[in-house]
């Protein structure tokens, strides 16, 4: 599997994977991203900025993720230049359960090391137990749970790891899919 930075001309591919994932998880009764979160204009802007990466096997898009150098919305207390942040990790339904999310996380970890960022961080909705389990098995540690929204109505789990410390978690290459993780 190859993971490459999405070209600006591939924003539609990125948007298709994200929107498929958003529809799938909404159909499960647990919507994750708003229409604005996965709107084509926003995806195009972030793709133009070089933030999206595409996992491919045989040419088709198996999954996508956005990597950010800063995240003042979820990690405002973190010093600039100390972290790489994973956002919008999504796997095409055709590739669900085949380790694409693990490969994307491996790539993010490698990228953080290449960029000299001592921390790799991410957040997820706190009640997504299978997703949280995936992150924990990969080697992320829970940093904190925060509340966001106009009235603080949603809880988010914030995770971090030190990608250059002590190497790879012992079972990282053996992670098995757990439950319905098509959007991870």
C-alpha positions, 0 to 999 in steps of 0.5 A: 500500500502506498500513501502519498500526499493528495494533489490539488486535483485529487480533492474530489477523491478525498471528498468521496472517501470522506463523504462515503464514511460520513454517510456510512456512520450516519446510517449507523445512527451515530453521525460524526462529521457535519456537512460543513466538515466534509464540504468539497470547498473545505476539502479542496482548500485543505488539499491545496494546502497539502494537508491530505494524504491518500492510501492507495493499493492498485490505484484506487483510494483505500483511505485518506487522512489529514495531517496538521502542524497545529490544532488550536481548536482541540489542543490550544495549550500545546506549544507550536512546533511540538506535534503533528495532528491526525484528522479526518482519517477515513477508510473506503468501505471497500477496504474496511477491515483490511488494515488501512487505518493502521497503515495510515497511522503508521505513516502519520507516525513516520511523518512526525519523526521526519518532521522532528515533531516529538508528539503525534496527537489526535482526538475522537468523539469520546463514546466511540469505544472501538475507535478508541481501542484501535488508537490505544492498541496502536500505542496512543495514550489517553491525554484527556477528555474535553467537552466542546460545543456551544454548551459543552454537549460533546465529549472528545478523547484526546490521544497522544504518542511520542513517535520517536520514543522506544520504537513501534508498539510490539503488536502494531503490525498485528492489529486486527480490525475490531468491529465496525471501523470503516471510518477509521 
